[in-house]
C-alpha cells in the first residue's frame, strides 16, 4: 500500500521531466538562438504573458529580456531587428514584436514596421492582453554629465566641489563615490557616501568611473 507521502515526489518528478522536455523542444526549435534577434548568445526561456496559453514560451537573449521586463533602460538601437522578427512563424514571437514595436513607436523605423504588421484577431487580442504598452520614455534612465548610463553599484567621480546641506562636509572635485544607489523616481539624483555620510548628488555633477 502506498503512503500518501509517496505520491507528491513522483508527481513533482513527472512535472520536472515535462518541463525539461518542453525546454529541449524550444531549444531545438530555436537552434539555441534568440528567437527575436537570431543571435547565438546567452539565452533563456521566457513565457510571454498572460500565462494561460500553452504556446506562450520563446527563447530570448538575457539582455533583451531585461528590457522587455523593464529592469533595464530601453535601447532603441538594440531592437532594429524587429521589422524582420515580426514575420516569424512563432506566434509568441509575433506578440513580443508587436509589443516592443509599440513601445518604440516614437522611432520612425518602428512606426513604419507597425503600419505593415498584420496579426490575426486571436494573436492581436493576445498581444493587447499584455496591458498598455510602455512608452520608451517611461523608463527612468540615470545619466552622468557625459551621457553615460548609470547603474546601481557604479563608482562615480565628482566633477564639481559640492557643499552638503545641513552638514560641514564639502564633497571635493575629484572625489570618488563608490557603490552608488539610483533614486528610483528621479533620474537626476543618486545616493552615495562621502566621508561616511549618505548624501544625494545630482547626476549632472558626476562622471562614471571606468
URSUL-V844196 format. One record per pair of residues at least 12 apart in sequence whose ideal C-beta (glycine too) atoms are under 6 Angstrom apart, sorted by the first residue. I is the first residue (numbers start at 0). GAP is how many residues later the second one is. Records with the same first field share a line. If there is no record, write none. Layout:
BEGIN
I: GAP ; GAP
END
This chain:
BEGIN
22: 22
25: 19 ; 31 ; 33
29: 29
33: 26 ; 27
34: 23 ; 24 ; 58
35: 24 ; 28 ; 49
36: 44
40: 20
41: 20
42: 16 ; 18
43: 18
44: 12 ; 14
45: 12 ; 14 ; 19
47: 44 ; 47 ; 48
48: 81
49: 79
55: 36
57: 34 ; 35
72: 66 ; 68
73: 62 ; 65
75: 28 ; 31
78: 21 ; 25
81: 15 ; 19
82: 30
84: 12
85: 31
90: 32
93: 29
94: 31 ; 32
97: 29
98: 28 ; 31 ; 34
100: 12 ; 13
101: 31
102: 30 ; 31 ; 33
103: 32
105: 30
139: 47
140: 46
141: 40 ; 45 ; 61
143: 59 ; 62 ; 63 ; 64
144: 14 ; 59 ; 62
147: 60
151: 29 ; 30
152: 26
153: 26 ; 54
154: 21 ; 23 ; 54
155: 21 ; 24 ; 50 ; 52 ; 53
156: 19 ; 50 ; 52
157: 13 ; 15 ; 17
158: 46 ; 48
159: 13 ; 45
160: 12
163: 35
168: 26 ; 28
170: 23
176: 15
179: 12
187: 14 ; 15
END
